[in-house]
Amino acid sequence: MAELELATDLSNDEKPRRLHFEWVLPLFFRPARTLKTVVERDHPVWQTPLLILSVLAILVVLVGAPIRTQLSQQVGELPPDFQYWPPDQQEQYFASQANKANPLFIYLFPALGALIGIWLSWFLFGSILHLALTLSGSRGTSRQAINLVAWASLPFAIRSIVTILAILINKRLIEAAGVSGFIAADAQGFASFMRVLLAFVDIYLIWQVILLMVGSLPLTGLSRGKAWTAVLISVLLMLVLQTVPGYVSSLLSGLEITRGIFF
């Protein structure tokens, strides 16, 4: 009976269902069977995981908003030679600092950044995975690949829940994301690049990679070696692509490393 519920067939529906909340829990307890059901669908079934990730991303922003507000109101170190600046420039500096407490910077921009990160990363990663699998000999469609990437990303929902709990308990934001804490915050050059990259690496990324490996086999029909190699190449390429803008941003702004939802 459980198998029949999991493998919901769409033959009786004129229009295939797009939302499948009944697959969420089975993904964590019966991943191979659930992902096989996902990749067998050649119509969009990616909406459910992305909706869950988006809602949780907004909740992370809302929970962290009071802390960001407090941080924006703290008076930090003044720039060098600030006392010699003309009065109008000093006023502009204080005005820019005050703007950091604006709701746009506390709520809207972080929420938009998180949502764009989720949806853009999902589509880009799905496209890269489809290309890598196709070059390896797969005949799966791009729609099946992006369905797989979406559902294999649900471990990041667990990460969002853990983040929310950590913020509520510790009353502070997550500073050293992933395993970036192994590299000093003032690192320069290649070490700085690696610090940004390692911010995306955690147990939830490894979990996602395992799910992608499991789901790639029924999707492609390839041998384990070919399918898993394509998955690993796609993950590494996606990591590099996501690291570059974060690295450039850290160089320009001097801000602490931030990380999107997917990686």
C-alpha positions as CSV (number, residue, x, y, z in Angstrom):
1,M,0.0,0.0,0.0
2,A,2.8,2.4,0.9
3,E,4.5,1.7,-2.4
4,L,1.3,2.5,-4.3
5,E,1.0,5.8,-2.5
6,L,4.6,6.7,-3.1
7,A,4.5,5.8,-6.8
8,T,1.4,7.9,-7.5
9,D,0.6,7.3,-11.1
10,L,-0.7,10.2,-13.2
11,S,-2.4,8.1,-15.8
12,N,-5.9,8.9,-14.4
13,D,-5.3,12.6,-14.4
14,E,-5.7,14.7,-17.5
15,K,-3.3,17.3,-16.1
16,P,-0.3,15.9,-14.1
17,R,0.0,17.1,-10.5
18,R,2.9,19.4,-9.8
19,L,2.8,19.5,-6.0
20,H,3.8,16.2,-4.2
21,F,4.1,16.8,-0.5
22,E,3.5,13.1,0.0
23,W,7.1,12.5,-1.3
24,V,8.8,14.7,1.3
25,L,9.1,12.4,4.2
26,P,9.7,9.3,2.1
27,L,12.7,11.1,0.5
28,F,14.5,10.9,3.9
29,F,13.4,7.4,4.8
30,R,13.2,5.7,1.4
31,P,15.4,7.9,-0.8
32,A,16.1,5.4,-3.6
33,R,12.5,4.5,-4.1
34,T,11.4,8.1,-3.9
35,L,14.0,9.5,-6.3
36,K,13.2,6.7,-8.7
37,T,9.6,8.0,-8.6
38,V,10.8,11.6,-9.1
39,V,13.0,10.9,-12.1
40,E,10.4,8.7,-13.8
41,R,8.3,11.9,-14.2
42,D,9.0,13.8,-17.4
43,H,6.9,16.7,-16.3
44,P,7.7,19.4,-13.7
45,V,7.6,18.1,-10.2
46,W,10.2,20.4,-8.7
47,Q,7.8,22.9,-7.2
48,T,7.3,21.2,-3.8
49,P,11.0,21.2,-2.6
50,L,11.6,24.7,-3.9
51,L,8.5,26.0,-2.2
52,I,9.6,24.4,1.1
53,L,13.2,25.8,0.7
54,S,11.8,29.3,-0.1
55,V,9.5,29.4,2.9
56,L,12.2,28.3,5.2
57,A,14.7,30.8,3.7
58,I,12.3,33.6,4.5
59,L,11.8,32.3,8.0
60,V,15.6,32.4,8.5
61,V,15.6,36.0,7.4
62,L,12.7,36.9,9.7
63,V,14.3,35.2,12.7
64,G,17.7,36.9,12.2
65,A,16.2,40.3,11.5
66,P,16.2,41.6,15.2
67,I,19.9,40.6,15.5
68,R,20.8,42.4,12.2
69,T,18.9,45.4,13.5
70,Q,21.0,45.5,16.7
71,L,24.2,45.0,14.8
72,S,23.3,47.9,12.4
73,Q,22.8,50.2,15.4
74,Q,26.2,49.5,17.0
75,V,28.8,52.1,16.4
76,G,31.9,50.5,14.9
77,E,35.4,51.7,14.2
78,L,35.5,55.0,12.3
79,P,37.5,55.1,9.1
80,P,41.1,56.2,9.3
81,D,41.6,60.0,9.5
82,F,37.9,60.4,9.9
83,Q,38.4,63.5,12.0
84,Y,40.0,65.2,9.0
85,W,37.1,64.6,6.7
86,P,34.9,67.6,5.7
87,P,31.7,67.9,7.8
88,D,29.5,67.0,4.8
89,Q,31.4,63.8,4.2
90,Q,31.2,62.9,7.8
91,E,27.4,63.4,7.7
92,Q,27.2,61.2,4.6
93,Y,29.1,58.5,6.4
94,F,26.8,58.5,9.4
95,A,23.7,58.6,7.1
96,S,25.0,55.5,5.3
97,Q,25.5,53.7,8.6
98,A,22.0,54.7,9.7
99,N,20.6,53.3,6.4
100,K,21.7,49.9,7.4
101,A,18.9,49.7,9.9
102,N,16.4,50.4,7.1
103,P,13.8,47.6,6.7
104,L,15.0,47.2,3.1
105,F,18.4,46.0,4.4
106,I,17.0,44.1,7.3
107,Y,14.2,42.2,5.6
108,L,13.7,42.8,1.9
109,F,17.2,42.5,0.4
110,P,18.3,39.4,2.5
111,A,15.0,37.7,1.6
112,L,15.4,38.5,-2.1
113,G,19.0,37.4,-2.0
114,A,18.1,34.1,-0.4
115,L,15.2,33.4,-2.9
116,I,17.3,34.3,-5.9
117,G,20.1,32.1,-4.6
118,I,17.7,29.2,-4.3
119,W,16.0,29.4,-7.7
120,L,19.0,30.5,-9.7
121,S,21.3,27.8,-8.2
122,W,18.7,25.1,-8.7
123,F,18.2,25.9,-12.4
124,L,21.9,26.4,-13.1
125,F,22.9,23.3,-11.2
126,G,20.2,21.2,-13.0
127,S,21.4,22.4,-16.3
128,I,25.0,21.6,-15.5
129,L,24.1,18.1,-14.2
130,H,22.0,17.4,-17.3
131,L,24.9,18.4,-19.6
132,A,27.4,16.3,-17.6
133,L,25.1,13.3,-17.7
134,T,24.4,13.7,-21.4
135,L,28.1,13.8,-22.2
136,S,28.4,10.6,-20.2
137,G,25.9,8.9,-22.3
138,S,22.6,9.5,-20.5
139,R,19.4,10.0,-22.5
140,G,17.5,11.6,-19.6
141,T,15.8,14.9,-20.3
142,S,16.7,18.3,-18.8
143,R,13.3,18.4,-17.0
144,Q,14.2,15.1,-15.3
145,A,17.6,16.5,-14.2
146,I,16.2,19.7,-12.7
147,N,13.5,17.6,-10.9
148,L,16.2,15.4,-9.4
149,V,18.3,18.5,-8.3
150,A,15.3,20.1,-6.6
151,W,14.3,17.0,-4.6
152,A,17.9,16.1,-3.8
153,S,18.2,19.6,-2.3
154,L,15.7,19.0,0.5
155,P,18.5,18.3,3.0
156,F,19.0,22.1,2.9
157,A,15.6,22.4,4.4
158,I,16.9,20.6,7.5
159,R,19.9,23.0,7.5
160,S,17.5,26.0,7.5
161,I,15.6,24.5,10.4
162,V,18.8,24.0,12.3
163,T,19.9,27.5,11.5
164,I,16.6,28.9,12.8
165,L,16.9,27.0,16.1
166,A,20.6,28.0,16.5
167,I,19.7,31.7,16.0
168,L,16.8,31.5,18.5
169,I,18.9,29.7,21.1
170,N,22.2,31.5,20.8
171,K,20.8,35.0,19.9
172,R,23.4,35.5,17.2
173,L,23.8,34.9,13.5
174,I,25.9,32.1,12.0
175,E,29.3,33.6,11.3
176,A,31.6,30.9,9.9
177,A,29.4,28.9,7.5
178,G,30.2,25.4,6.6
179,V,33.8,24.4,7.3
180,S,35.2,27.9,6.5
181,G,36.2,28.3,10.1
182,F,39.3,26.2,9.4
183,I,40.8,29.1,7.5
184,A,41.5,32.4,9.2
185,A,39.0,35.2,8.5
186,D,41.9,37.6,7.5
187,A,43.3,35.1,4.9
188,Q,44.4,36.5,1.6
189,G,44.9,35.2,-1.9
190,F,44.1,31.6,-2.7
191,A,43.4,30.9,1.0
192,S,40.7,33.6,1.0
193,F,39.1,32.0,-2.1
194,M,39.2,28.6,-0.3
195,R,37.6,30.1,2.8
196,V,34.6,31.3,0.6
197,L,34.4,27.9,-1.1
198,L,34.5,25.9,2.2
199,A,31.6,28.0,3.4
200,F,29.4,26.0,1.1
201,V,30.7,22.6,2.3
202,D,28.9,20.9,5.1
203,I,27.1,17.7,6.0
204,Y,24.0,18.9,4.1
205,L,25.9,19.3,0.9
206,I,27.3,15.8,1.3
207,W,23.8,14.5,1.9
208,Q,22.7,16.2,-1.4
209,V,25.5,14.6,-3.3
210,I,24.6,11.2,-2.0
211,L,21.0,11.7,-3.1
212,L,22.1,12.9,-6.5
213,M,24.2,9.8,-6.9
214,V,21.3,7.6,-5.9
215,G,18.8,9.4,-8.2
216,S,21.2,9.5,-11.2
217,L,21.2,5.7,-11.6
218,P,17.5,5.2,-12.5
219,L,17.6,8.5,-14.4
220,T,20.5,7.7,-16.7
221,G,20.8,3.9,-16.9
222,L,24.6,4.4,-16.8
223,S,27.0,2.5,-14.8
224,R,27.7,3.7,-11.2
225,G,31.2,5.0,-12.2
226,K,30.0,7.1,-15.1
227,A,26.9,8.5,-13.4
228,W,28.7,9.3,-10.1
229,T,31.6,10.9,-11.9
230,A,29.2,13.2,-13.8
231,V,27.5,14.1,-10.5
232,L,30.8,14.9,-8.7
233,I,32.1,17.0,-11.7
234,S,28.8,18.9,-11.7
235,V,29.0,19.6,-7.9
236,L,32.6,20.8,-8.1
237,L,31.8,23.1,-11.1
238,M,28.8,24.5,-9.2
239,L,30.9,25.1,-6.1
240,V,33.4,27.1,-8.1
241,L,30.7,29.1,-9.9
242,Q,29.1,30.0,-6.6
243,T,32.5,30.8,-4.9
244,V,33.6,33.4,-7.5
245,P,30.8,36.1,-6.8
246,G,31.1,35.5,-3.0
247,Y,34.9,35.9,-3.2
248,V,34.7,39.1,-5.3
249,S,32.0,40.5,-2.9
250,S,34.2,39.8,0.2
251,L,37.1,41.6,-1.5
252,L,35.0,44.6,-2.3
253,S,33.1,44.9,0.9
254,G,35.2,43.3,3.5
255,L,32.1,41.6,4.9
256,E,31.9,38.2,6.6
257,I,31.3,35.3,4.3
258,T,27.7,34.6,3.4
259,R,26.2,31.5,1.7
260,G,23.2,30.8,-0.4
261,I,20.7,28.0,0.5
262,F,21.7,25.4,-2.0
263,F,25.4,25.2,-1.3
